[in-house]
Amino acid sequence: MSLLVVGLSHRSAPVNMLDRASLSLDAQTKLLQDTVAAEPATEAAVLATCNRIELYADVDKFHAGVAELSTLLAQHSGVGLEELTPHLYVHYEDRAVHHMFSVACGLDSMVVGEGQILGQIKDSLARAQGLHTAGRLMNDLFQQSLRVGKRAHSETGIDRAGQSLVTFGLEQLALGTPVTTWAQGRKALVIGAGSMSSLAAATLARAGVAEIVIANRTADRAERLAEILTEDDGTDVMARAVPMESVPFELTRADVVVSCTGATGLVLTAEAIAAGVEGRVGAQPETVRGKAPETVRGEVPEARTAPLPPVSTGADEDCPLDLASVPPGFSVMGEAAVAGMDAATLEQHAAWAAGGTVDRRRAARRGGDADRADPELIGALAATAASVGRIPERRRPEPVAEPPRPEPVLYLLDLAMPRDIDAAAHRLAGVRLVDIERLAEASADAPMAADVDQVRRIVSHEVAAFGAAQRAAHITPTVVALRTMAADVVAGEIARLEGRLPGLDDKHRAEITQTVRRVVDKLLHAPTVRVKQLAAEPGGAGYADALRTLFDLDPETVASVSRAEESNEKNAKIATNANIAENRGPA
C-alpha cells in the first residue's frame, strides 16, 4: 500500500474555484466513508481549510487511486470532474509525505509560517479517527506532521516569515498603520465561534479594541468565547454574546467585522452592510437601495473629457485665423506644431487654418477625390504658417479628476471559504472589505524569511526519516513471521529429542533447548538486522518479498502478524483515550 494525496489549493486554483469546491462537515464525512469503501483505498483522511481541500488515502494502485479520488472529490464538492481536474495536484509516496510536512510547517500556506494549520491537521485526524477511516498510515502521517510542524516553529524563526491569516488580514485592513494603533478603541463584531473566529477575537482583544461582540448560531459557544475574552487578564476588552438575529443592529455599532463560519451561503449581503453603514453614518436611503451615484457606490466612472475653454490668443489679437471656429480641445501653437506631422494630420491643420471643414480621413473613407485635395490643403497650411507663424494643433484631452473615495467607517474581514460576506461590498462607499481573494493577492509577493530555508531542511530530513521508518515497519511482520517459524522448528526438534531420549532429565533438557535456540538466534540475527537496514532505504520494499520467498513463509502468517500489531495499537490507543477521559472527569 502507498500514500496518495489528490487536492487543490490557493496555489493551483483561483479563489472562486476553491469557494465552489469547499466541503461542509457532512460532505467531508461522506467523502471519507465513500473513499474507504472504494476499491483502491483502505484508509483516508481529508484536510479541508479556507484555502485547500486535500484527500489523503492509502492505495494499492496509483492510476486507479488517482482516478477514484479525483472522481470522489468532484462528486462531493459539486464541481464537474472536467472543470475540477485542471486545478488538481497529485503527490505520491515520499512526495506526498513531503507535501504534508510542508503544509504542517506553514510553507504551503497563503501566509508563509502561519500556525493555524496545525490545529486544522489535528481536527482532520480526529475526524478520520472518529469515522474509523484512519489506519496505521494516516495516524503515523498526521501525528508525525504535527510533530514536524511544532519542531519547525520551535527550532526556527518561521513565525517571523509570516503571520496567521487573522493577523495578516488585520494588517491589510489597517493599510500600513500598526494594528495596535488602528484597533485602539474600536468596536468589533466577530461572526462565528470556531477556531478561526476565536483566534480573530483574541487577536483583536490583544490589539486593544474596546468591545467585542460574538454572534454565533450556537449560543453556548458564543457565550463561552465571550467569557474567555472577558476573563483574560492580558486585556481589558468588554465581550458579550448575541444571537445571529442581532447582527443587522450590531452592524450599525461596529467599526470592524470579522466573519468565519461554516455557512454555505452569504452571512452578510451587500444590502445588509449598506443598511448598517446608513444607520451609522446617516447616508441617504438611495445608497442602500443601490440608486446612489456611481461614486457613492464606489464604482469607477468612465473617463470623461471636460470641455476646454476657448482658445486664448494672448498677444496675437491680429491673427487672421478664425479662432472662434476652432473646435474645443485645440490650441494655437507656433511653427513647432508642423514638425514631425504626417500628411493626414497636416491636411487637418490646413483645413482648420483655412477656416474650412474638410476632414481628410472621413473623405478617404467615403471614397472621395481626396488625393486631388492634397496640394491645396498642404499649400494652405504652408501659407498660413508663413504668414502668421501659428496653426491650430490638437491637444490631448484632460480626464476629469475622480472624486476621492471617502475614508472607511466599516472594516470587513472575511476569512470563510466559501465566503461569508458579499463581494459586492467592495463597491460600497465607507466600507473596506478584505477577503481570501484579496489576501491571496497581497501575500503573493510577500518576502520570505531566511528561516524558511532551515524549515525546508527540517522537512527534507523528516521525510527521509519517516520513509525509512515506514519501510522498516513494512518488513517487521515478515521478520516476526520468520522468527516464529524458527521457534516452531526448535520446539519440534526438542519434542522429537524427548521421544528419542525419554530418560532425559529436566536440567539437561533445558540446557539442550537453550543451546539450540542460541544457535538459531545467531544464525538469524545478522540477516534480520541487515534486511531491516536495507528495507529502510529507498526501494527496499522488495527485501520483504525476498525473505518470504527464501524461507518459504506463509503470506497468511505474515498478514496475521500485521493484523495483530494493528489490533494491539488500537487497543493501546483506546486505553490511552479512556485514561485521559477518566483523568479529565465529567464535563
N, C-alpha and C positions, 0 to 999 in steps of 0.2 A: 504494500500500500504506500501511496505517496501524497504529499501535501500539495494542494492546488488552491489557488485563490483567483477568483474572477470578480472584477468590480469596476467602479467608475468613481472619479473624484474630481475636485476642482481643477486638477491638473489635466484631466482628459476630457472633461465635458463642461459646457457652459452652465452657468448657474440655473438658467431656466430648465435645462435638461435634468439637473440634479433635483430641482424643485418637483418636476413631474415624476421622477423615478423614486422619490422618497417613500419610505416604508413605515407604516404605522406599527405599533407594537403587535397588534393582531396579525398584520401581514408578515412581520418577522417570524412570529410563532409558526404560522402556516408554512412559510418558506423553509424553515428548519425541518419541520416534520416531513414535508414533501421531498426534501433533499436526501435525508437518510432513508426514505422509502424508495428512492430511485436506485437503479441497479449499480451504477459506478461508485456510489459513495457509501461509506459505513458510518461516518460521523461528520458533523458540520457545526459551524458557528457563524453568526452574522455580526459584522461590525458596521453599524449604521449611525452616522453622525450628521451634523449640519452640512458637511462638505465631502462626505464619502459614503458609499454603500458597497460593502465588500462581503462576499460569501466565501468562507473557507471550508474546505472539505478534504477528507482522506479518501482518495480514489484509487482504483486499481488499474484504470485505463485513462491515459492522458486525453486523447482526442474525444473519446466518448464523454469524459468528465467535463471538458470544456463546453461541448455542445449541450449537455444536460444542465449544467449550472447556468449557462447563458440563457437557455430557454426558461428556466425557473425564475431567474431574475426578471425577465421580460414579463412573464405571466403575472407575477405578484406585484410588480411595480405598475402594471397597466400600460407600459410603453411597448410598442411593437418591437419585435426582435430585430427587424431590418433597420429600424430607426435607432435602436439602442446599441447595436453591435459596433458601429464606428467609434463609440465612446468607451468601450470596454477595454480593460487591460487584463492580461493573464500572467501569473507568475507560478512557477512550478518548482517543487523541491527546495533546494538551497536558495533560489531566487525568491521564492515565496517567504521563506524564513527571514531573509534579508529585508524584504519589504515590510514584513510585520514588525521587526525590531526597529526599523527606521521610523515607522509610524508611531511606535510607542515612545521613541525619543523626541518626537516632535519635528523630525527632519522633513516629513512629508506634509506637515500642517500648513494651512494657509498663512498662519503667523508662525514662523520658524521658532521652535523651542517652547511653544505653549504646552502647559502641563495638563490641561483638561482631558486630553486624550487618554491618559492613564485611567481615570475614572470611567471613561466610556468603554475601555477594553475590559475593565473589571466587571462592569454591568453586562457586557456581551457574554463573558464567560459564565457568569451566574445564570443568565437566561438559558444558555445551552445546557448547563448542568441541570437546571430545573426541569428542562424538557427531555433530559437523558439523551441528548444528541452529541454530547461531548464525551469522547473516549480518551484513551491514553494520549493520542497525538494532540488533540485540541487542548486538553488540560496542560500538557507539557509546554506546548507552544505559547498559549496565552499567559500561563503563570511565569514562564521564562521571559516573555515580553515585558511583563510588569517589572520584573527584577532588572532587566536591562534598562528600561526607561528610568527607574529610580537611580540606578547606577550613573546614568548619563547626567542626571540633574544634580547628583551629589558630588561627582568627581570632576565635573567641568562647569564652565560658566555658560552653558547653553541657555540658561534663563535670561542672560543678557542679550542673546541674539534675537529675542522676540518676547512678546508678552502674551498673556492669554487673549483670546478673541475678545473678551469683555474689555480689557484694558485698551487694546488696540482700537476697538470701536469707539470708546470714550475719547481717545486721543483724536480720532477723526472728527468727532463732534466738536471738540474744543478748538479745532482749527489753529493749532500751533500754540495755544495758551496751555500752560501746565494744567493738568486735570484737577489738581487740588485747588488751584486758583479759580478755574472755571466753575467747578462744582460748589464752591463755598456758598452756603446759604440757600441753595436751590431746593425745590421740592421735586421729588422723584416718584414716578409711578412705575412699578415693576409688575408686569403681567406674566403669571406663571410662577410656580414654586418648585420647579425641578432643580437639577444640579446647576444648570447654566444660569437660570434666573436667580438662584440663591447666591451664586458667585457674583452676579451683577449687583445684587442688593448689598452684599458685603463690601464690594469694591466701592460702590457709591458712598456707603457709610464711612469707610476709611478716608474717602476723598473729601468729606466734610459737608455733604448735603445736610440740610436742616431737618428734612422729613422724608420718610419712605413709606409709600402706600403699596401693599401687596394685594393683588387681585388674582384669585385662582378659583377654578371651578370646584375644587375640593376645599371647603372652608377650613378644615382642620390643619391642612398643610400650610395654608396661608397664615393662620394664626400662630402655628409653631414657628415659622420663619420670622414673623414679626416679633415674637417673644425672644428668639435667639438674638436678633439685632438689638433689641432694647436692653437685654442683659449683658451685652458685650461691653466690658469695662474700657475697651480701647476707643470707643466712640460715644458721642453724646446725641446720637440721632434719635428722633422720635419715629417709631414704626407702628403701623396699625394695619390690620387686615380688613378687606372689604369684599363683598361678593362681586362677581363679574358684571352684574346688572348696574353697579355703581360706576363702571369705567367711564361712560359718557360724562357724568358730572365731574369725576376726578380729572378728566382731560382739561377742564376749564381752570383747574387749580395747578396742574403740574407744569414744571419747566422742562423736565426730562422724562421720557418714557422709554423703558426697555421692555421688549416683549420676546419671549421664547417659550412657546407652548407646543404641545403635540397636536394642535388642531390641524385638520386637513383643509380648512378654508380660511378666509381672512378673518382676523380678530378685530382689526381696525380698518374701516373703509376710509377712503378719501373724504367722503361726505361727513363721517363722524369726526374726523380730525379737523376739517374746516369748521364744523359747528363748535368744536372745542376752542379753536382759535378765535372765532367770533365772540363766543361767550367770555373769552379772556380779554381780548384787546378791543372789542366793540366795533368790529368790522361791519360793513354794510351787509344786509341779508343777501344781496345779489352774489356776494363772494361765495356763500355757502351753496347757492343753487347753481353755481357754475356759469352765471351770467356776467361775471365781472370782466373788466377789460383784460386783454392778454397779459399786461404787465402785472395785474393783480393776481392772476392765476400762476404767475411765474414763468409764462411761456416767453420765448424769444421771438418777437415780431420780425417779419421780413424787413430787410434794409430798404429804406425809402430815401428818395432823393429830394432834398428840400429845394424849392425854387430859389435860385440865386438872385441877388439884387441886380438891377440894371447895370450895364457896363458903365463904368466911370471913365470919362476921357481925361480927367485931370487938366493938364495944361494944353491939351490938344483940342481945344474947343473949335478950331478952324478946320479940323479934319473933314475932308469932303465925303467920307463914308457915311452911309445912312445907318448910324449906330442903333437907332431905335428899332430897326428891322432885324438886328442880330438876335437870334433866339437866346433865351436864358441858358446859362451854362457855358457861355463863351466869353472870352475876354479879348481885348485888343493888345497885341504884343508887337514887338519890333521885328527886324529882319531875321532874328534867330528863329522865328517861327517857321521860316521856309526851309531851313537846313535839315536834311535827312528825311524829308517827307516823301512818300510815294506819290505816284501820279494821281491816283484816285483822291488822296487827301488834298493834293494841290488843286484838283478840279473843284472840290467842295469849297475850298477857301476862295478860289477865283470867283465862283458863283456868289458867295456871300459878299465878297469885296465889291462886285458889280451891282449888288443890290438885287440879284436875281433869285430864282427859286429852283435852279437846276440841281437835281440830285443824281450825280453820275452813277452811283451804284444802282439806284432804282431804275434809271434809264436803261442800264445794261440788262437788268433782269427782265424789263419789258421788251427787250429786243429792239430798241430804238436806234436811230443813227447817231449813237453817242460818239463813235470814233471820229466823226467829222467835226465834233464839238471840241476835241482836244486842243487844237491850236488856238481856237478862240478863247477857251476858258483859261488856259495857261497863260496866254498873252495878256488877258485881263488881269490875272494875278500879278504878272511881272510889272505891268504898267502901274498898278496900284502901289506895289511895293516901292517902285522907283519914285513915285510922286509924293507919297505920304510916309513911307517907311514902316507902315503898320498894316497888319491884316488880322482879321478875327481868327482865333485859334480855339479848338475845343479844350475845355478844362475838365479834368476828371471830377465827377460829382462827389460831393462830400456826404457820406452816410449820416443819417440822423443819429445823434448820440442816444444810447439806451439809458433810460432812467435807472438809477441804481436800485438793486434789489434790497428790500427792507431787511434789517437785521432779524435773525430768527428769534421768535419768542417761545417756540416749542421745538425741542430737540428729540428726535426719534431714533432709537437704535433697535433694529430688527435682527435678532440672532437665530431666528427659527428657519427651518427647512422642512416643508415648504413655508414660504414667507407668511408672517402674521400680519404685516402692515402693507396696505395697498401701495404699490409702486407709484401710483398717480399722486401720492402725497409729495413727490419731488417737485411738483408744479405749483404747490400752494405757497402763497406769499406768507412770510413769517414762520416757515417750517423748514427745518433741515432734517433730512432722513438719511441715515447710513444703514445699509443692509448688507447682506452677504456679498452681493454683487459688487457694491462699492468697496467693501473690504478687500475683495479679491484684486480689484484694480489697484487699490492703494498699496497693497503688500507685494505686488508683482516685482517692483524694483527695490524693495527694502534691502538694505545692506545686511550681509550675513557676518556674524562674529567669527573670529578666528577659532573660537571653541568648537565650532561646527566640525572642523576637520578632526578634532580629537574625538568627538562623538562618533564620527564615521569610522574611525579606527576601532573604537569600542564595539561598534555594531559588527564590523568585519570579524573581529576576534570572537565575539559571542556567537556569531553564525557558524563559524568553524567548530567551536566547542559544542554547540547544540547538534550539529550534524554528526560529529563523532560520537556523542552520547547516544543519539538515536540509532546510529548504525551498530554501535556496540550492544545496545539493548535488543536490537533485532536478532543478533546471533545468540543472545543469552539462553533462550529456550532450547536451542539446538545443543549448546554446551551442557545444559542441565539434563537434557534427554540422554546425551552421551554418558554422562557420569552415572545417571540412573541405570542405564543399561550395564555399565561396568559393575556397579554394585550388585545387580541381579546375577551377573556371571559369577562374581565372588561368592555370593550366598549359595548359588547352585553347586559350585565346586566344593565348598565346605560341607554341604549336606551330603554330597557323594562320598567325601572323605570319611565322614562319620559312618556311612554304611559299610565302607571297607574296613574301618578300624573301630568297631563298636566298643572296644575297651579303652578308648582314648579318654583320659581324664580331662576335667574342665580346664586345668591350668595349661596343659599342652594344646588343647583345642583353641583356647583364647590366643595363645602365642602364635599358632599357625594362622589363625584368622587375621590377626593383626599384621603378620608378615605379608600375607597375600594382598591385603588391602594397601599396604605401603608400596608394594611393587606396582600395583595398578595405578595408584595415585601418582607415583613418579613417572610412569610411562605417559600418563595423560596430562601432567602438569604443563610441560613445555608446549605441546601442541595447542592446548586450550588457551593458554596465555597469549601465545603468538597469534592464534586465529582471532582473538578479541582485538589485538592491536591492528591486525590487517583489516578487520571488518570496520574499524573506526575510521579508516582512510577513505577518501572518495573512491567510489567504485568497488568498495569492499563487501557489498551485499552478497556477491557470488560465493564467498567463502563459506557461508552457512549452507548453501546448496552442496558445495563440495564435501563438507563434513558429513552431511546426511548421506551422501552417496557413498563415501569411503567406508563408513561404518554401518551402512545399511539400516539407518534409523527409520523407524516408522513415522511418517508425516503426522499421523493422528496423535502419536505420543508427544511430538513437538507442539502441536496445536493445543493439546490438553494442558501442557505446561504454561503456555501463553494465557489460556483462559483462567488457570488457577492463579497466576500472578495478577491478572486484571481483577479477579474477584477479591483477592486479598487487599489490593489497593483500594477498591471500592468500599470494602468493609472498614478499612482503616479510616477512610475519609468520613464515612457515616459516623463512626465512633468519635472522631475528632469534632465533627459538627455538633454531635449530641453533647459532648463535654462543654463546648463553647456555649451552647444554648442553656445548659444547666448552670454554668457559672454566671451567665447574664441574669438568670432568674426570670420571673414573669414580666411581660412587657407592661 
